[in-house]
Amino acid sequence: MDDDDTPQPGAAKPPPTLGEGCVRRYDPDALSDEDGTEFEGAEALWQREQQSSDK
């Protein structure tokens, strides 16, 4: 890793994106565990939210 590639303290760099304007989104192929893309409880949370909105 070059000195230029070393992250600076307090500096964040967003992942690459695809698209433009309203359809702009993060490139799923560029995301990794380091980006915090894993959420093990997402399915359970979604089901709970769906059940509570059905009431």
Sine and cosine of phi, psi and omega as CSV:
sin_phi,cos_phi,sin_psi,cos_psi,sin_omega,cos_omega
0.00,0.00,0.78,-0.63,0.05,-1.00
-0.97,0.25,0.35,-0.94,0.06,-1.00
-0.86,0.50,-0.52,0.86,0.00,-1.00
-0.93,0.36,-0.42,0.91,-0.03,-1.00
-1.00,0.02,-0.16,0.99,-0.02,-1.00
-0.94,0.33,0.84,-0.55,0.01,-1.00
-0.88,0.47,0.65,-0.76,0.03,-1.00
-1.00,0.04,0.59,-0.80,0.03,-1.00
-0.84,0.55,0.73,-0.68,0.04,-1.00
0.98,0.22,0.11,0.99,-0.01,-1.00
-0.95,-0.32,0.73,-0.68,0.02,-1.00
-0.89,-0.45,0.59,-0.81,0.04,-1.00
-0.83,-0.56,0.89,-0.45,-0.02,-1.00
-0.93,0.38,0.44,-0.90,0.04,-1.00
-0.93,0.36,0.31,-0.95,0.04,-1.00
-0.87,0.50,0.46,-0.89,0.00,-1.00
-0.86,-0.52,0.29,-0.96,0.09,-1.00
-0.85,-0.52,0.45,-0.89,0.06,-1.00
0.98,0.22,0.00,-1.00,-0.01,-1.00
-0.65,-0.76,0.38,-0.92,0.09,-1.00
0.87,0.50,-0.77,-0.64,-0.07,-1.00
-0.92,0.39,-0.37,0.93,-0.03,-1.00
-0.98,-0.21,0.23,0.97,0.03,-1.00
-0.94,0.34,0.72,-0.69,-0.02,-1.00
-0.51,-0.86,0.30,-0.96,0.06,-1.00
-0.93,0.36,0.60,-0.80,0.04,-1.00
-0.95,0.31,0.93,-0.36,-0.05,-1.00
-0.88,0.47,-0.47,0.88,0.01,-1.00
-0.95,0.30,-0.35,0.94,-0.03,-1.00
-1.00,-0.05,-0.20,0.98,-0.03,-1.00
-0.99,0.15,0.53,-0.85,0.02,-1.00
-0.61,-0.79,-0.01,-1.00,0.04,-1.00
-0.87,0.49,-0.49,0.87,0.02,-1.00
-0.91,0.41,-0.38,0.93,0.01,-1.00
-1.00,0.07,-0.04,1.00,0.00,-1.00
0.96,0.28,0.59,0.80,-0.06,-1.00
-1.00,0.04,-0.12,0.99,0.00,-1.00
-1.00,-0.02,0.73,-0.68,0.09,-1.00
-0.60,-0.80,1.00,-0.02,-0.10,-1.00
-0.86,0.52,-0.53,0.85,-0.07,-1.00
-1.00,0.01,0.16,0.99,-0.08,-1.00
-0.87,0.49,-0.70,0.71,-0.04,-1.00
-0.91,0.42,-0.70,0.71,0.01,-1.00
-0.90,0.44,-0.66,0.75,0.03,-1.00
-0.89,0.46,-0.70,0.72,0.01,-1.00
-0.87,0.50,-0.69,0.72,0.00,-1.00
-0.90,0.43,-0.67,0.74,0.05,-1.00
-0.88,0.47,-0.68,0.74,0.00,-1.00
-0.91,0.42,-0.64,0.77,0.02,-1.00
-0.91,0.41,-0.65,0.76,0.02,-1.00
-0.92,0.40,-0.66,0.76,-0.02,-1.00
-0.95,0.32,-0.48,0.88,0.03,-1.00
-0.98,0.17,-0.33,0.94,0.04,-1.00
-0.97,0.24,-0.32,0.95,-0.06,-1.00
-0.98,0.20,0.00,0.00,0.00,0.00
